Every structure is written in structure tokens, then in C-alpha cells.
């Protein structure tokens, strides 16, 4: 059923305040959300070691040309790829077991 007395001009007038209030509320909430996101991003800690990229095929670090070079007065950020620990096989050898002969039963 519809209302028998519809006057669009008065309905627009009556609903103007609530619609404006809801619009202002939505804009306020969107502003708070954007402020919160930018605050969290600004206060977060960046990941450690993000300058080093690992090659997925070989597992070796990829040297970034924009990082400090050893000759410009500051120490290098990381060792060159040839000297990365773990690339060389271990220097220790595992002793081989000595064969034990069975003792004859009496």
C-alpha cells in the first residue's frame, strides 16, 4: 500500500537533515580511517635486511648497486656473494665407522 497523501516537496524538506547528518558522519569515519592507516604506516618498523635480495634460482644474495661500496669511506652493508657463509662445504669430515667383527659363540 502506498500513502494516499504524498507531497515530495515536504518529504525532501523533512529528510534533508538526517541525510546531511549521515553524509557528515560517513565523511568523518572515512577521515578517521585514513588517519589511522597513515599513523600505523608511519609508526611501523620496516623489515630487517630488506636491502638484500635473494636469487630464487641459486639462493645467493644479489648485490644492489645503490648500497655502500667498501671504498667510499663507509663499510659495505654486506659481504660479497663469494664470501657468504654457507656457500662453502663444511670443512669438518664425519669419521667413518670402524667395522666390528662378530665374536664367535662358544
Secondary structure, DSSP 8 states (H G I E B T S, - for coil): ---S---HHHHHHHHHHHHHHHHHHHHHHHHHHHHHHHHHHHHS---TTTT-EE-TTT--EE--TTS--TTSSS--SS--GGG-TTSS--S---------------
